[in-house]
Amino acid sequence: MYFWKILGWMGCVCFLLTSCVTPNLSMRVGPKFSSDVTKTVVTSKEVSQTKLDVIIPVFDPGIPEDSAVLEEERIWPELRRAESVRFALQLKEELEKTGQFGAVRVTPNTEATGDIYVVGTIVESNGKDIEFDLSVYDITGEKWFSDTYDHEVSERFHDNIRNNGKDPYQPAFEQAAKDLAELLSNQKPADMAVLQSVTEMRFSANFSEEAFAEHLKVDGNKIELVSLPSDDDPMLKRTRAIRVRDQLYTDNLQSHYEEFNSKLSASYEIWQQQALKEEIALEEAENKKIGQAILGGLLLLGAIGLAAAGGNSGNSGRQNAAFAGGMIAGAGGALLIGESFRTSEESKFHKETLEELGKSIDQEVAPQVVEFEGKTKQITGDAAAQFAEWRAFLKEIFEQEQTPAKQL
């Protein structure tokens, strides 16, 4: 009996030891603890839903102050101002296609509220060549990158039926949007969440600096988040409500810009087609003029040389041949120089044609009227002033709605 008891105990011990050394047999099953559930939800939400809002101020039209430069580079100010809106909208459309960003809004200037600011300047736009500079900043004032984008439209672009409805400048904006999306993909979700908090604090400080400035550290153009108010803070709740109204106004402004661009499009597309042809013709005419003038000058020099050689030869036959050759070369040179002058007139014609095309665009630029919450506002050339008026109106609403933070 004693023997069998010992054997039984040994079997139990062996079983226990075997179970201890068997790897990877354990598995946690059943519902998770509440802390684990919360952690999983927050992490998933942070990764999948953190998308930064983008502000694209209307492009700087890049208009030189010197009127002589305007004429030399064939720049029409009103056309460039129209393009400054159109190009901002084109970039907005390409950024939205990536699906990597939150709301993308075109605004009159950089004072609108967003997480990222894409600031553009037009360098060149003549129907054949497009070039613009882009600089990207976040709400803290940090500069992410700066680059130049350009594209040359092919001579036969508008003749290809497959290009119907396509903008010849689109490749430049596609590349810019691709670079921005790639840049954003390298950002950590936690860093993007901080940017969104900075955005909220800066908007709130715009209405009540004394209540929200303490949460930000300002060092020149750089701004750092140092703390956050409670979500139950009554002042924060009020500024959040005001921000919703501000976003609605800015969204309504998009409709205005798009309506303006829609009215512009037909004339602008015709301008692009004609300007491409005129730009190519102008270049050919300029090259032809230069070539003719150079060849004419060489022929005249040759005529002088022949005449001089004939005069010094001492042979009457050679002198006559040299003078005859000189006369022919001289006549040919004069003819080509005269042709170059006629080509100059041709160049002038092309320049005047481009000017008329530019003026036809000017006529499309007219004041617009937008409506918001039952009130109408006229948008003229200075949309920045309109936006400043709107912000002043919002601040008035904010002050009217304020209530004491503490019970008296």
C-alpha positions as MATLAB code, in Angstrom:
seq = 'MYFWKILGWMGCVCFLLTSCVTPNLSMRVGPKFSSDVTKTVVTSKEVSQTKLDVIIPVFDPGIPEDSAVLEEERIWPELRRAESVRFALQLKEELEKTGQFGAVRVTPNTEATGDIYVVGTIVESNGKDIEFDLSVYDITGEKWFSDTYDHEVSERFHDNIRNNGKDPYQPAFEQAAKDLAELLSNQKPADMAVLQSVTEMRFSANFSEEAFAEHLKVDGNKIELVSLPSDDDPMLKRTRAIRVRDQLYTDNLQSHYEEFNSKLSASYEIWQQQALKEEIALEEAENKKIGQAILGGLLLLGAIGLAAAGGNSGNSGRQNAAFAGGMIAGAGGALLIGESFRTSEESKFHKETLEELGKSIDQEVAPQVVEFEGKTKQITGDAAAQFAEWRAFLKEIFEQEQTPAKQL';
ca = [
       0.000    0.000    0.000;
       2.758    2.402    0.898;
       4.527    1.608   -2.377;
       1.477    2.502   -4.441;
       1.064    5.811   -2.622;
       4.655    6.778   -3.400;
       4.205    5.833   -7.042;
       1.053    7.987   -7.250;
       2.811   10.999   -5.804;
       5.702   10.606   -8.246;
       3.260   10.533  -11.171;
       1.651   13.794  -10.051;
       5.033   15.453   -9.676;
       6.111   14.349  -13.158;
       2.900   15.709  -14.625;
       3.412   19.053  -12.951;
       7.041   19.284  -14.082;
       6.097   18.397  -17.634;
       3.434   21.072  -17.713;
       5.968   23.640  -16.531;
       8.434   23.058  -19.379;
       5.913   22.770  -22.234;
       6.257   26.058  -24.192;
       3.516   28.340  -25.615;
       0.570   26.312  -24.456;
      -1.005   29.134  -22.465;
      -3.479   31.590  -24.051;
      -5.345   34.495  -22.570;
      -9.013   34.191  -23.399;
     -12.178   35.967  -22.364;
     -13.063   39.659  -22.119;
     -10.253   42.214  -21.648;
      -9.873   44.479  -18.658;
     -11.361   47.977  -19.072;
      -7.897   49.584  -19.151;
      -6.881   47.379  -22.082;
     -10.061   48.199  -23.982;
      -9.533   51.939  -23.517;
      -5.880   51.682  -24.549;
      -6.735   49.797  -27.745;
      -9.496   52.227  -28.759;
      -7.332   55.314  -28.187;
      -4.400   53.876  -30.143;
      -6.614   52.852  -33.058;
      -8.356   56.204  -33.151;
      -5.067   58.094  -33.008;
      -3.534   56.209  -35.925;
      -6.555   56.094  -38.230;
      -8.290   59.401  -37.554;
      -5.516   61.956  -37.030;
      -5.639   64.005  -40.225;
      -4.333   67.529  -40.304;
      -6.332   70.437  -41.737;
      -4.559   72.343  -44.481;
      -4.746   76.062  -45.248;
      -3.721   77.195  -48.733;
      -3.624   80.986  -48.852;
      -4.306   82.460  -52.287;
      -0.963   82.336  -54.104;
       1.259   85.393  -54.221;
       0.804   86.451  -57.882;
       4.479   87.393  -58.157;
       3.814   90.728  -59.881;
       6.966   92.885  -60.289;
       6.646   96.534  -59.261;
       8.661   97.735  -62.261;
       6.314   98.311  -65.212;
       9.191   97.736  -67.640;
       9.658   94.228  -66.218;
       5.922   93.600  -66.542;
       6.076   94.408  -70.233;
       9.301   92.530  -70.852;
       8.056   89.346  -69.178;
       4.544   89.754  -70.612;
       2.831   89.731  -67.214;
      -0.722   91.073  -66.891;
      -1.480   91.849  -63.232;
      -5.201   91.005  -63.332;
      -4.504   87.722  -65.077;
      -1.916   86.825  -62.444;
      -4.335   87.705  -59.639;
      -6.922   85.424  -61.206;
      -4.298   82.674  -61.451;
      -3.372   83.132  -57.791;
      -6.861   81.893  -56.877;
      -7.012   79.245  -59.589;
      -3.643   77.725  -58.658;
      -4.542   77.555  -54.952;
      -7.740   75.689  -55.902;
      -5.807   73.329  -58.177;
      -3.450   72.442  -55.347;
      -6.418   71.974  -52.985;
      -8.004   69.527  -55.434;
      -4.816   67.485  -55.771;
      -4.284   67.347  -51.989;
      -7.847   66.129  -51.492;
      -7.284   63.340  -54.021;
      -4.527   61.874  -51.832;
      -6.963   61.258  -48.951;
      -4.128   61.960  -46.509;
      -5.405   65.253  -45.120;
      -8.367   66.569  -43.176;
     -10.160   69.648  -44.489;
      -8.217   71.502  -47.199;
      -9.279   75.145  -47.497;
      -8.266   78.077  -49.704;
      -8.155   81.351  -47.756;
      -7.279   85.005  -48.430;
      -4.138   84.878  -46.263;
      -2.269   82.935  -43.588;
      -4.432   84.225  -40.712;
      -7.045   81.498  -41.154;
      -7.057   78.527  -38.767;
      -5.422   75.250  -39.761;
      -2.731   72.755  -38.791;
      -0.578   73.097  -41.933;
      -0.032   76.131  -44.168;
       1.026   75.733  -47.801;
       2.250   79.097  -49.089;
       2.720   79.495  -52.856;
       4.229   82.144  -55.145;
       3.788   82.229  -58.926;
       7.132   82.538  -60.713;
       6.006   82.037  -64.317;
       2.826   81.277  -66.233;
       2.649   81.986  -69.948;
       0.578   79.133  -71.359;
       3.722   77.165  -72.186;
       5.634   77.184  -68.894;
       4.339   77.027  -65.321;
       6.582   77.539  -62.295;
       5.731   78.245  -58.667;
       7.449   78.142  -55.276;
       5.925   76.335  -52.283;
       6.794   76.609  -48.600;
       5.089   74.463  -45.957;
       4.739   75.437  -42.288;
       2.855   73.927  -39.390;
       0.842   75.862  -36.802;
       3.863   76.066  -34.467;
       5.765   78.068  -37.099;
       8.052   75.145  -37.949;
       9.049   75.098  -41.629;
       8.630   71.604  -43.055;
      10.103   72.199  -46.477;
      10.385   74.566  -49.438;
      10.598   73.660  -53.133;
       9.983   74.886  -56.671;
       7.646   73.119  -59.090;
       7.582   73.618  -62.843;
       6.236   72.041  -65.998;
       6.544   72.720  -69.723;
       3.398   72.108  -71.757;
       3.984   70.053  -74.879;
       3.406   71.835  -78.176;
       0.683   69.397  -79.239;
      -1.056   69.124  -75.847;
      -4.297   70.827  -76.910;
      -4.453   68.852  -80.160;
      -4.614   65.505  -78.339;
      -8.238   64.456  -77.835;
      -7.224   62.517  -74.716;
      -6.363   65.802  -73.031;
      -9.893   67.195  -73.326;
     -10.922   68.513  -69.914;
      -7.374   68.300  -68.551;
      -5.434   71.306  -67.366;
      -2.003   71.505  -69.055;
      -0.458   72.695  -65.773;
      -1.810   69.754  -63.736;
       1.445   67.697  -63.534;
       3.120   70.423  -61.470;
       0.303   70.419  -58.896;
       0.148   66.615  -58.835;
       3.845   66.450  -57.962;
       3.473   69.051  -55.228;
       0.549   67.147  -53.665;
       2.482   63.870  -53.871;
       5.453   65.413  -52.034;
       3.213   66.862  -49.322;
       1.404   63.552  -48.794;
       4.714   61.733  -48.519;
       5.977   64.314  -46.047;
       2.851   63.866  -43.922;
       3.148   60.075  -43.960;
       6.463   60.401  -42.113;
       4.875   62.287  -39.204;
       4.091   60.468  -35.962;
       0.384   60.416  -34.990;
       1.273   61.730  -31.518;
       3.052   64.741  -33.055;
       0.082   65.449  -35.310;
      -2.249   65.309  -32.308;
      -0.064   67.909  -30.567;
      -0.298   70.160  -33.640;
      -4.087   69.952  -33.483;
      -3.982   71.004  -29.825;
      -1.739   73.961  -30.693;
      -4.224   74.935  -33.410;
      -7.084   74.924  -30.919;
      -5.138   76.974  -28.356;
      -4.062   79.533  -30.943;
      -7.600   79.968  -32.215;
      -8.877   80.344  -28.659;
      -6.133   82.850  -27.786;
      -7.263   84.927  -30.759;
     -10.487   85.591  -28.861;
      -9.266   85.525  -25.266;
      -5.522   85.867  -24.953;
      -5.667   86.261  -21.180;
      -7.393   82.875  -20.839;
      -5.341   80.771  -23.275;
      -1.927   82.392  -23.780;
      -0.639   80.639  -20.651;
      -0.881   77.300  -22.471;
       1.547   78.440  -25.179;
       5.198   79.412  -25.128;
       6.088   81.987  -27.794;
       9.681   82.373  -28.978;
       9.803   84.686  -31.989;
       7.858   82.950  -34.765;
       7.953   79.588  -32.973;
       5.125   78.516  -30.683;
       5.233   75.574  -28.284;
       2.404   73.877  -26.397;
       3.119   73.774  -22.642;
      -0.274   72.764  -21.218;
      -3.953   72.271  -21.985;
      -7.102   73.468  -20.222;
      -9.721   71.022  -19.042;
     -12.280   69.901  -21.602;
     -14.902   71.224  -19.181;
     -13.408   74.724  -19.226;
     -16.342   77.056  -20.075;
     -14.121   79.426  -22.071;
     -12.831   76.515  -24.160;
     -16.379   75.365  -24.847;
     -17.290   78.842  -26.075;
     -14.285   79.129  -28.385;
     -14.998   75.662  -29.774;
     -18.511   76.764  -30.665;
     -17.130   79.917  -32.301;
     -14.604   77.843  -34.240;
     -17.389   75.777  -35.761;
     -18.923   78.995  -37.088;
     -15.546   80.098  -38.412;
     -15.089   76.809  -40.253;
     -18.544   77.177  -41.790;
     -17.647   80.647  -43.029;
     -14.365   79.401  -44.497;
     -16.178   76.480  -46.139;
     -18.626   78.953  -47.636;
     -15.669   80.942  -48.906;
     -14.605   77.827  -50.840;
     -17.859   77.987  -52.759;
     -17.124   81.600  -53.632;
     -13.643   80.790  -54.911;
     -14.953   77.821  -56.879;
     -17.724   79.922  -58.420;
     -15.193   82.550  -59.410;
     -12.951   79.868  -60.932;
     -15.899   78.360  -62.789;
     -16.679   81.708  -64.409;
     -13.008   82.163  -65.232;
     -12.399   78.679  -66.642;
     -13.817   79.015  -70.162;
     -11.877   82.173  -70.956;
      -8.767   80.942  -69.166;
      -8.692   77.657  -71.087;
      -8.922   79.586  -74.358;
      -6.128   81.840  -73.119;
      -3.952   78.808  -72.301;
      -4.441   77.358  -75.781;
      -3.804   80.639  -77.595;
      -0.999   81.703  -75.285;
       0.825   78.406  -75.896;
       0.649   78.972  -79.662;
       1.661   82.605  -79.326;
       4.528   81.782  -76.973;
       5.909   79.185  -79.395;
       5.439   81.560  -82.352;
       7.064   84.366  -80.388;
      10.100   82.241  -79.586;
      10.393   81.157  -83.226;
      10.063   84.756  -84.408;
      12.683   85.968  -81.932;
      15.076   83.194  -82.965;
      14.420   83.909  -86.631;
      15.031   87.615  -86.121;
      18.334   87.006  -84.338;
      19.484   84.486  -86.933;
      18.646   86.791  -89.832;
      20.349   89.768  -88.251;
      23.510   87.756  -87.551;
      23.607   86.280  -91.066;
      22.941   89.687  -92.595;
      25.770   91.211  -90.595;
      28.154   88.436  -91.681;
      27.220   88.969  -95.329;
      27.854   92.695  -95.008;
      31.223   92.026  -93.420;
      31.950   89.577  -96.226;
      31.022   92.207  -98.801;
      33.402   94.689  -97.231;
      36.127   92.048  -97.151;
      35.600   91.134 -100.794;
      35.690   94.763 -101.849;
      38.863   95.362  -99.882;
      40.517   92.244 -101.283;
      39.590   93.162 -104.837;
      40.889   96.694 -104.456;
      44.271   95.461 -103.247;
      44.726   92.699 -105.804;
      46.051   94.898 -108.643;
      44.174   92.720 -111.130;
      41.276   94.453 -112.868;
      39.392   91.193 -113.464;
      39.660   90.180 -109.855;
      38.693   93.685 -108.739;
      35.527   93.598 -110.824;
      34.610   90.120 -109.565;
      35.266   91.161 -105.982;
      33.178   94.305 -106.332;
      30.377   92.286 -107.962;
      30.539   89.687 -105.203;
      30.592   92.431 -102.634;
      27.558   94.057 -104.173;
      25.644   90.763 -104.163;
      26.677   89.929 -100.598;
      25.865   93.446  -99.481;
      22.464   93.321 -101.122;
      21.817   89.924  -99.543;
      22.892   91.217  -96.142;
      20.687   94.280  -96.421;
      17.790   92.092  -97.519;
      18.176   89.807  -94.502;
      18.479   92.736  -92.103;
      15.348   94.212  -93.636;
      13.674   90.820  -93.172;
      14.731   90.840  -89.515;
      13.013   94.198  -89.097;
       9.865   92.727  -90.625;
      10.208   89.786  -88.246;
      10.448   92.287  -85.394;
       7.080   93.601  -86.478;
       5.848   90.017  -86.436;
       7.140   89.634  -82.865;
       5.373   92.833  -81.915;
       2.164   91.438  -83.366;
       2.461   88.305  -81.227;
       3.130   90.399  -78.118;
       0.076   92.531  -78.838;
      -2.004   89.383  -79.347;
      -0.890   88.069  -75.947;
      -1.724   91.434  -74.423;
      -5.234   91.353  -75.839;
      -5.691   87.822  -74.508;
      -4.580   89.034  -71.097;
      -7.051   91.884  -71.186;
      -9.874   89.481  -72.036;
      -9.123   87.695  -68.774;
      -9.124   91.006  -66.905;
     -12.748   91.486  -67.906;
     -13.669   88.215  -66.153;
     -12.330   89.459  -62.810;
     -15.284   91.091  -61.077;
     -16.467   91.546  -57.479;
     -18.471   88.670  -56.033;
     -21.187   88.617  -53.396;
     -21.344   85.783  -50.853;
     -24.156   85.012  -48.431;
     -23.786   83.560  -44.961;
     -26.400   83.127  -42.249;
     -28.849   85.474  -43.941;
     -26.297   88.244  -44.429;
     -24.521   89.168  -47.630;
     -20.949   90.297  -48.025;
     -19.364   91.718  -51.128;
     -15.980   90.263  -51.968;
     -13.860   92.685  -53.959;
     -10.136   92.475  -54.657;
      -9.253   92.574  -50.984;
     -10.623   89.369  -49.497;
      -8.178   89.699  -46.591;
     -10.035   92.776  -45.362;
     -13.308   90.851  -45.644;
     -11.869   88.008  -43.602;
     -10.629   90.430  -40.944;
     -14.144   91.886  -40.735;
     -15.539   88.404  -40.263;
     -13.134   87.644  -37.422;
     -14.078   90.925  -35.744;
     -17.738   89.901  -36.047;
     -16.970   86.533  -34.433;
     -15.153   88.205  -31.572;
     -18.181   90.423  -31.007;
     -20.356   87.294  -30.796;
     -17.875   85.698  -28.398;
     -17.914   88.691  -26.070;
     -21.717   88.852  -26.124;
     -21.996   85.175  -25.206;
     -19.434   85.248  -22.401;
     -20.634   84.244  -18.952;
     -18.706   84.404  -15.691;
     -16.432   81.391  -15.212;
     -17.161   81.370  -11.465;
     -20.437   81.551   -9.586;
     -20.740   84.824   -7.712;
];
